[in-house]
Amino acid sequence: MCELLTNYTRGNCAENGGVDEFIVYNLENRDTYTLAADGLSISALTMDIGKKAYRLTPDMESATAGTNGAHDRTNNSKMIGQTAMIMFKDDEDATVDICNLLLGGYFGVIAKKSTPTGAVYRHYGLVNGMTVESIEDVLGQAYEDMRGKTVNFIGKELIWAPSIDSALVDAILIPAS
């Protein structure tokens, strides 16, 4: 039975949006993870020996992440669509290399979100991973147009993107031993 069992009260403080950075890793390089029973937070995340995650830091206002819950009445099913987008505002060879690597595989994508009270990390693609749906390469027409690449990740999960502690994020940025 699906029954609403709690109230919602709006918080007192305004919040801003924005993603400061992504921490991305190949799902096949993950050793273990532990998700809380309520599905809202991750209490453990480790990588295989010698493997690590990588930090992708965009220019301000150049990345987004989100979830979109959906229910299909016909099939009486539900899923949580997850998306992430990052813009690389350059056309350097190193950026092209990163984009080529992102085109294959399944990824865990951790978004560091901006908040007035400190960083909040959310893990997208925890169970099924995220794939790169598209990479748009734009050279622009006018001088002030963007020249670079926009990478779009997509995924489907049965849970909302859970939170993850910064200490766990920091640990996966160092090769596991």
C-alpha positions as CSV (number, residue, x, y, z in Angstrom):
1,M,0.0,0.0,0.0
2,C,1.3,3.5,-0.9
3,E,0.1,5.9,1.8
4,L,1.3,9.5,2.5
5,L,2.5,9.4,6.1
6,T,4.3,12.7,6.7
7,N,3.9,16.4,6.4
8,Y,6.1,18.9,4.6
9,T,7.1,22.3,6.1
10,R,9.0,24.8,3.9
11,G,12.4,25.7,5.3
12,N,13.1,29.2,6.5
13,C,16.2,29.9,4.4
14,A,16.3,30.5,0.7
15,E,18.7,28.1,-1.2
16,N,20.6,28.6,-4.4
17,G,21.0,26.0,-7.1
18,G,24.1,24.9,-8.9
19,V,26.6,22.1,-9.2
20,D,30.2,23.0,-8.2
21,E,31.7,19.8,-9.6
22,F,31.2,16.1,-10.5
23,I,33.1,13.2,-9.2
24,V,32.9,10.4,-11.8
25,Y,34.0,6.8,-11.7
26,N,33.5,3.7,-13.9
27,L,31.0,1.5,-12.2
28,E,33.0,-1.6,-13.0
29,N,35.9,-0.2,-10.9
30,R,33.7,0.0,-7.7
31,D,34.3,-2.6,-5.1
32,T,31.5,-2.1,-2.6
33,Y,28.8,0.3,-1.5
34,T,26.3,0.3,1.4
35,L,23.0,2.1,1.1
36,A,21.0,3.0,4.2
37,A,17.8,1.0,4.7
38,D,15.7,4.0,3.8
39,G,17.6,4.5,0.6
40,L,18.4,8.1,1.4
41,S,22.2,7.9,2.1
42,I,25.3,5.9,1.4
43,S,27.4,4.8,4.4
44,A,30.2,3.1,2.5
45,L,31.8,3.3,-0.9
46,T,35.0,1.7,-2.0
47,M,36.9,1.2,-5.2
48,D,38.8,-1.8,-6.6
49,I,42.6,-1.9,-5.9
50,G,44.4,0.7,-7.9
51,K,41.2,2.4,-9.2
52,K,39.8,5.8,-8.3
53,A,37.3,8.4,-9.2
54,Y,38.0,11.6,-11.1
55,R,37.0,15.2,-10.4
56,L,35.3,17.2,-13.3
57,T,35.2,20.9,-12.3
58,P,33.2,23.1,-14.7
59,D,33.0,26.9,-14.9
60,M,30.2,28.4,-12.7
61,E,26.7,27.7,-13.9
62,S,27.9,25.1,-16.3
63,A,26.6,21.9,-14.8
64,T,23.3,20.4,-13.6
65,A,22.0,17.2,-12.0
66,G,18.6,16.1,-11.1
67,T,16.0,13.3,-10.8
68,N,12.6,12.9,-12.2
69,G,10.2,10.4,-10.6
70,A,7.7,8.8,-12.9
71,H,4.8,6.4,-12.4
72,D,3.2,4.5,-15.3
73,R,-0.4,3.9,-14.6
74,T,-0.8,1.4,-17.4
75,N,1.9,-0.8,-16.0
76,N,1.6,0.3,-12.4
77,S,5.3,0.8,-12.3
78,K,7.6,3.5,-11.2
79,M,11.2,4.6,-11.9
80,I,13.4,7.6,-11.1
81,G,15.1,9.1,-14.1
82,Q,18.4,10.7,-13.3
83,T,20.3,13.2,-15.4
84,A,23.5,15.2,-15.2
85,M,25.0,17.7,-17.6
86,I,28.4,19.4,-17.7
87,M,29.8,21.9,-20.2
88,F,33.4,22.0,-21.0
89,K,34.0,25.5,-22.3
90,D,37.1,24.8,-24.4
91,D,38.2,22.8,-27.4
92,E,41.5,21.4,-26.1
93,D,42.8,18.0,-27.0
94,A,42.5,16.9,-23.3
95,T,38.8,17.7,-23.3
96,V,38.3,15.7,-26.5
97,D,40.1,12.8,-24.8
98,I,37.8,13.0,-21.8
99,C,34.7,13.1,-24.0
100,N,35.9,10.0,-25.9
101,L,36.4,8.1,-22.7
102,L,33.0,9.1,-21.4
103,L,31.3,7.7,-24.5
104,G,31.8,4.1,-23.3
105,G,30.8,2.5,-20.0
106,Y,28.6,3.0,-17.1
107,F,29.4,5.6,-14.5
108,G,28.7,6.6,-10.9
109,V,28.3,10.4,-11.0
110,I,28.5,12.3,-7.7
111,A,27.3,15.9,-7.8
112,K,28.7,18.4,-5.3
113,K,25.8,20.9,-4.9
114,S,26.1,24.5,-3.7
115,T,24.3,25.4,-0.5
116,P,24.5,28.3,1.9
117,T,25.5,25.9,4.7
118,G,28.2,23.9,2.9
119,A,28.5,21.2,0.3
120,V,26.0,18.5,-0.3
121,Y,26.9,15.5,-2.3
122,R,24.3,13.3,-4.2
123,H,25.2,10.1,-6.0
124,Y,23.5,9.6,-9.4
125,G,23.5,6.2,-11.0
126,L,24.4,4.3,-7.9
127,V,22.9,0.9,-8.8
128,N,22.5,0.9,-12.6
129,G,25.0,3.5,-13.5
130,M,24.7,6.4,-15.9
131,T,25.6,6.5,-19.5
132,V,26.5,9.4,-21.8
133,E,23.4,10.0,-24.0
134,S,25.0,12.7,-26.1
135,I,28.0,15.0,-26.4
136,E,27.3,18.2,-28.3
137,D,30.3,19.9,-29.9
138,V,29.7,23.6,-30.5
139,L,32.1,26.0,-32.1
140,G,29.6,28.9,-32.2
141,Q,29.0,31.6,-34.8
142,A,29.6,34.9,-33.0
143,Y,32.7,35.8,-31.0
144,E,30.7,35.6,-27.7
145,D,29.2,32.1,-28.5
146,M,30.3,29.1,-26.6
147,R,33.1,27.0,-28.0
148,G,33.2,23.6,-26.3
149,K,31.3,20.5,-25.5
150,T,28.2,19.7,-23.5
151,V,28.0,16.2,-22.0
152,N,24.6,14.7,-21.1
153,F,24.4,11.7,-18.7
154,I,21.2,9.7,-18.2
155,G,20.2,6.8,-16.0
156,K,17.3,5.0,-14.4
157,E,17.1,4.0,-10.8
158,L,14.5,2.8,-8.3
159,I,15.7,5.3,-5.7
160,W,16.3,9.1,-5.6
161,A,19.9,10.1,-5.7
162,P,21.2,9.4,-2.2
163,S,23.4,11.7,-0.2
164,I,27.0,10.7,0.4
165,D,29.4,12.1,3.0
166,S,32.4,14.2,1.8
167,A,34.9,11.8,3.6
168,L,33.7,8.9,1.4
169,V,34.0,11.1,-1.7
170,D,37.5,12.2,-0.8
171,A,38.5,8.5,-0.2
172,I,37.5,7.4,-3.7
173,L,39.6,10.2,-5.3
174,I,42.7,8.4,-4.1
175,P,43.6,5.0,-5.8
176,A,42.5,2.2,-3.6
177,S,45.2,0.0,-2.1
